[in-house]
Amino acid sequence: MRNFAKTIVSAPHAGVRRRLGRPKYRTVYDALLRSIRRGDYPPGGKLPAEPKLMAQFNVSRITVIRALRDLQTAGVVRRRHGSGSYVEESRPPNLLRVGLLFPRLLEPDSIFTIVHQTLTRESQKCGWQITFHEISDQCTPEQAVATLDQLGASGASGVLYLPLPITARCAEVNETVARQCVDHHIPLVLLDRDIHHLRDRSRFDVVGSDNELGGFLVAQHLIHRDCRRIVFFTGGQDHPTVEARLEGIRRAICFSRSAKLEVCPGDADDPGVIEKILSQHQPDGIACANDMTAAKVLRSLLKSDVQVPRQVKLVGFDDTPTASLLPVPLTTVRQAPEEMALQAMNVMRQRLDRPDMQTLTVAIACTLVKRESTAARESESIRG
């Protein structure tokens, strides 16, 4: 199947749910920045004097000075002693400052390493200035606020964000990032997944893989390989992408008259979890949320002297470089990370040109890569 971008347009969502009080200087900063971007104050033009700004926003002189100082730090205005504040001469029209927020420094095997590399490479070609910031699973909402304040002060035109898992702690950080982008009037494009669960779509653009299609291809392949007791092992992952893969698997199961599905969470590093799945469900096919989880499951199966693929067929998701190097090369779903990066840049351009356009979901098609872990013939089986 050829890769293509399937764009689904949905109505705007109600928005970020919770708002916090903001410093007064940020209100002044954002209002002046919007006026400058609208052209109310042309390049080289002079901003109102401090007393007028104090009266306009009903704030103190210290607040106005702080807002002007941050605008100067961001390169938006130039302050002349004894003369006032002036709008800086405009930059080349194609120069955009874009913040890139990723959860952590990425392993070489991660598809998001490729996304990061592609964004960096392509941004240089089109004149974008990419600024990388790490948002880890140890990040606090206060640290997220500080990061977005820094991006706002630097004059960021947009933010590309790879959200954290939707755990209680990380969900608050995701909401904080989204809320700060709204407060700073910075367009936010989400990479790979939404900040909410599958049935609670946010108001932000999302560019990722067609995970439901990927799940459908996995289950369809296992059914064609005569698997009738299929387990979807999440490995404790809590992402909208995993939910979408499960939806695709369920859809394929519905078309089968004989196959049944069990959904099993748990720690893939715990051999007892896999032993429990084998004893309770006796699966002949196991689909995993990603390749890393599948590699851990394979290790447990081989230690238990379970033959793969003769007794149990195993499928992953992502097609990381190590998938083909496992003791039993892994059948998996291949995503298109370079296309994900390019489409994210396209959506960001659209959002900057048309801030009020409807929310976009860009789902890029996946392909199934068949290897020995689901081989049909007994002679292709490899014993642990």
C-alpha positions in Angstrom: 0.0 0.0 0.0 1.3 3.4 -0.9 1.8 6.0 1.9 -0.7 8.9 1.6 -2.0 11.6 3.9 -5.6 11.2 4.8 -6.9 14.5 6.3 -10.0 14.5 8.4 -11.5 17.8 9.4 -13.5 18.0 12.6 -15.4 20.8 14.3 -13.4 22.8 16.8 -13.5 21.5 20.4 -14.5 23.4 23.4 -10.8 24.1 24.1 -8.4 23.8 27.0 -10.3 23.1 30.1 -8.6 24.9 32.9 -7.0 28.4 32.9 -4.7 29.9 35.5 -4.2 33.6 36.3 -1.5 35.3 34.2 0.9 38.0 35.2 -0.2 41.5 34.1 2.9 42.1 32.1 2.1 39.0 29.9 -1.3 40.5 29.1 0.4 43.8 28.0 3.1 41.8 26.1 0.6 39.7 24.2 -1.7 42.6 23.3 1.3 44.6 21.9 2.6 41.6 20.1 -0.8 41.0 18.4 -1.0 44.7 17.4 2.5 44.5 15.9 1.7 41.3 14.0 -1.5 42.9 12.7 0.5 45.8 11.4 -1.0 48.4 13.7 2.6 49.4 14.3 4.7 49.0 11.2 8.4 48.1 11.1 10.3 51.1 12.4 7.2 52.6 13.9 7.0 54.0 17.4 5.0 52.4 20.1 2.9 54.5 22.5 4.8 56.1 25.3 4.9 54.4 28.7 2.2 56.7 30.3 -0.2 56.0 27.5 0.3 52.2 27.8 -0.1 52.5 31.6 -3.5 54.2 31.1 -4.5 51.9 28.2 -4.0 48.7 30.2 -4.6 50.2 33.7 -1.2 48.8 35.0 1.8 50.2 36.7 4.9 51.6 35.0 6.9 48.5 36.2 4.5 46.2 34.4 4.8 48.2 31.2 8.6 48.2 31.4 8.7 44.5 32.0 6.5 43.8 28.9 8.6 46.1 26.7 11.8 44.6 28.0 10.5 41.1 27.0 9.5 42.3 23.6 13.0 43.7 23.2 14.5 40.3 24.3 12.3 38.6 21.7 13.7 40.9 19.0 10.3 42.4 18.3 11.0 46.0 19.5 14.0 48.2 20.0 14.1 50.6 23.0 16.0 53.9 22.6 17.0 55.7 25.8 15.1 59.0 26.0 13.2 58.4 22.8 10.9 55.4 23.3 10.2 51.9 21.9 10.2 51.1 18.2 9.2 48.1 16.2 12.2 46.3 14.7 12.6 46.1 11.0 10.8 43.1 9.6 12.6 39.8 9.1 12.4 37.9 5.8 8.8 36.8 5.3 9.7 33.1 5.3 11.6 33.2 8.6 9.6 31.5 11.3 10.6 30.7 14.9 9.1 27.4 15.8 9.4 25.6 19.1 9.9 21.9 19.1 8.9 20.1 22.4 9.7 16.5 22.8 9.3 14.4 26.0 13.0 13.4 26.3 16.2 12.8 24.5 15.3 10.1 22.0 16.9 6.7 21.5 18.3 5.9 18.1 15.6 3.3 17.6 12.7 5.7 18.1 10.8 6.8 15.0 10.6 10.2 16.7 14.4 10.5 16.3 13.7 10.5 12.5 10.9 13.0 13.0 13.2 15.3 14.9 16.0 14.9 12.3 13.6 15.6 9.4 12.2 18.7 11.1 15.7 20.0 11.7 16.8 19.3 8.2 13.7 20.6 6.4 13.4 23.7 8.6 16.8 24.8 7.4 15.7 24.5 3.8 12.7 26.8 4.2 14.1 29.3 6.6 12.5 28.2 9.8 14.4 28.5 13.0 13.7 25.4 15.2 14.3 25.7 18.9 14.3 22.4 20.8 13.1 22.1 24.4 12.7 18.9 26.4 9.5 18.2 28.2 10.2 15.0 30.2 7.8 12.8 32.2 9.4 14.3 35.3 8.5 17.9 34.2 6.2 19.8 36.5 3.4 22.1 35.2 5.4 25.1 36.5 8.4 24.0 34.4 6.1 23.7 31.4 4.9 27.3 32.0 8.4 28.6 32.2 9.3 26.8 28.9 6.3 28.3 27.1 7.0 31.7 28.6 10.5 31.4 27.2 9.2 30.5 23.7 6.7 33.3 23.9 9.4 35.8 24.8 11.5 34.6 21.9 8.7 35.4 19.4 7.9 31.8 18.5 5.4 31.7 15.7 4.3 28.1 16.5 4.9 25.0 18.6 5.2 21.4 17.5 4.6 19.1 20.5 5.0 15.4 21.0 2.7 14.9 24.0 3.5 12.9 27.1 1.5 9.7 28.0 -2.0 10.4 29.4 -1.2 9.6 33.1 -2.5 11.7 35.9 0.8 13.6 36.2 1.7 13.9 32.6 -1.9 14.8 31.5 -1.6 18.0 33.6 1.7 18.9 31.9 0.0 18.3 28.5 -2.9 20.6 29.4 -0.4 23.2 30.7 1.5 23.3 27.4 -1.8 23.6 25.5 -3.2 26.3 27.8 0.0 28.3 27.6 0.0 28.2 23.8 -3.5 29.5 23.8 -2.7 32.2 26.3 0.4 33.3 24.2 -1.7 33.0 20.9 0.9 30.5 19.6 -0.5 27.9 17.2 0.0 24.4 18.5 0.4 21.3 16.3 0.5 17.9 18.0 2.8 15.2 16.7 1.7 11.5 16.6 -1.1 11.8 19.2 -3.6 14.0 20.9 -3.3 15.3 24.5 -6.7 13.7 25.2 -8.1 10.2 24.9 -9.5 9.0 21.6 -13.1 9.8 22.4 -12.3 13.2 23.8 -10.7 15.0 20.8 -9.0 18.3 21.7 -9.2 21.5 19.7 -5.6 21.2 18.4 -4.3 19.9 15.0 -2.8 16.4 15.2 -0.4 14.9 12.6 0.4 11.2 13.0 0.0 7.7 11.6 -3.3 6.1 10.8 -3.1 3.9 13.8 -6.6 2.4 13.4 -5.6 1.2 9.9 -2.4 -0.2 11.4 -4.3 -2.2 14.0 -6.7 -3.5 11.4 -3.8 -4.7 9.2 -2.3 -6.5 12.2 -5.4 -8.3 13.2 -6.3 -9.1 9.6 -2.9 -10.6 9.1 -3.1 -12.8 12.2 -6.6 -14.0 11.2 -5.2 -14.9 7.7 -2.5 -16.9 9.6 -5.3 -18.9 11.2 -5.0 -17.2 14.6 -8.3 -17.5 16.5 -7.4 -16.5 20.0 -5.7 -13.1 19.7 -4.4 -11.1 22.6 -3.6 -7.4 22.3 -0.9 -6.6 24.9 -0.7 -2.9 25.7 2.4 -3.2 27.9 1.0 -0.5 30.1 1.0 2.1 27.4 -1.5 4.9 27.8 -1.6 6.8 24.5 -4.5 7.7 22.1 -2.4 5.9 19.5 -2.7 2.6 21.4 -6.4 3.1 21.7 -6.7 3.7 18.0 -4.7 0.5 17.2 -7.1 -1.4 19.5 -10.0 0.1 17.6 -8.6 -1.2 14.3 -7.9 -4.6 15.8 -11.5 -4.8 17.0 -12.8 -3.8 13.6 -10.9 -6.6 11.9 -12.1 -9.1 14.6 -15.7 -8.1 13.9 -15.3 -9.2 10.3 -14.2 -12.6 11.4 -16.7 -15.3 12.5 -14.3 -17.3 14.6 -11.5 -15.1 16.0 -11.8 -13.7 19.6 -9.9 -10.9 21.2 -8.5 -10.3 24.7 -7.0 -7.0 25.8 -4.2 -7.4 28.4 -2.3 -4.7 30.1 0.8 -5.3 32.3 4.5 -5.0 32.6 6.2 -6.7 29.6 9.4 -7.1 31.8 7.5 -9.3 34.2 7.7 -13.0 33.0 4.7 -13.7 35.3 2.5 -11.5 33.3 3.2 -13.4 30.1 2.8 -16.7 31.8 -0.6 -15.6 33.1 -1.7 -14.6 29.6 -0.6 -17.9 28.2 -2.4 -19.9 30.9 -5.6 -17.9 31.0 -6.1 -17.1 27.3 -4.0 -19.7 25.4 -3.4 -17.2 22.6 -2.2 -18.3 19.2 -1.6 -14.7 18.2 -0.3 -11.8 20.2 -0.3 -8.2 18.9 1.8 -5.7 20.9 1.4 -1.9 21.2 4.9 -1.4 19.9 8.1 -3.2 18.9 9.8 -2.7 22.3 6.9 -4.4 24.0 6.9 -7.2 21.4 10.7 -7.7 22.0 10.1 -8.2 25.7 7.2 -10.6 25.0 9.3 -12.6 22.6 12.0 -12.9 25.2 9.5 -14.3 27.7 8.0 -16.7 25.2 11.3 -18.1 24.2 12.3 -18.5 27.9 9.1 -20.5 28.4 10.0 -22.7 25.5 7.0 -21.4 23.4 7.7 -21.8 19.7 7.3 -18.6 17.7 5.6 -18.6 15.2 4.5 -22.3 15.4 2.6 -22.0 18.6 2.2 -18.3 18.9 2.5 -15.7 16.2 3.7 -12.3 17.3 3.3 -8.8 15.8 4.7 -5.4 16.9 4.2 -1.8 15.8 6.7 0.8 14.6 9.3 -1.2 12.6 12.2 0.1 14.6 15.7 -1.0 13.3 16.0 -3.8 15.9 12.7 -5.4 14.8 14.5 -7.3 12.0 17.4 -8.3 14.3 15.5 -10.1 17.1 16.0 -13.9 17.6 12.8 -14.2 15.6 12.6 -11.3 13.2 9.4 -9.4 14.0 6.4 -8.8 11.8 5.4 -5.2 12.5 3.7 -2.1 11.2 5.9 0.4 9.5 5.1 4.1 10.0 6.3 7.0 7.9 8.2 9.4 10.3 9.7 11.6 7.6 6.2 12.1 6.1 4.9 12.9 9.6 7.4 15.7 10.0 6.7 17.1 6.5 3.0 17.0 7.1 3.4 18.7 10.5 5.2 21.6 8.8 2.5 21.8 6.2 -0.3 22.0 8.9 1.7 24.6 10.8 1.9 26.8 7.7 -1.9 26.4 7.2 -2.6 27.2 10.8 -0.4 30.4 10.6 -2.1 31.5 7.4 -5.6 30.7 8.6 -5.8 30.8 12.5 -9.5 30.2 12.5 -9.6 27.1 10.2 -11.2 24.0 11.6 -9.2 21.5 13.6 -7.2 19.1 11.3 -6.3 15.5 11.8 -3.8 14.2 9.3 -3.5 10.4 9.4 -0.7 8.9 7.3 -1.1 5.4 6.1 0.9 2.5 7.6 2.1 -0.7 5.9 2.6 -4.2 7.4 6.1 -5.7 7.2 5.9 -9.5 7.3 8.7 -11.4 8.9 9.4 -14.8 10.5 7.4 -14.1 13.7 4.2 -14.8 11.8 5.5 -17.2 9.2 2.8 -19.6 7.9 4.9 -22.7 7.5 6.0 -24.9 10.4 9.5 -25.1 8.8 9.8 -21.3 9.3 9.3 -21.6 13.0 12.3 -20.9 15.3 12.4 -22.6 18.7 13.6 -20.8 21.8 
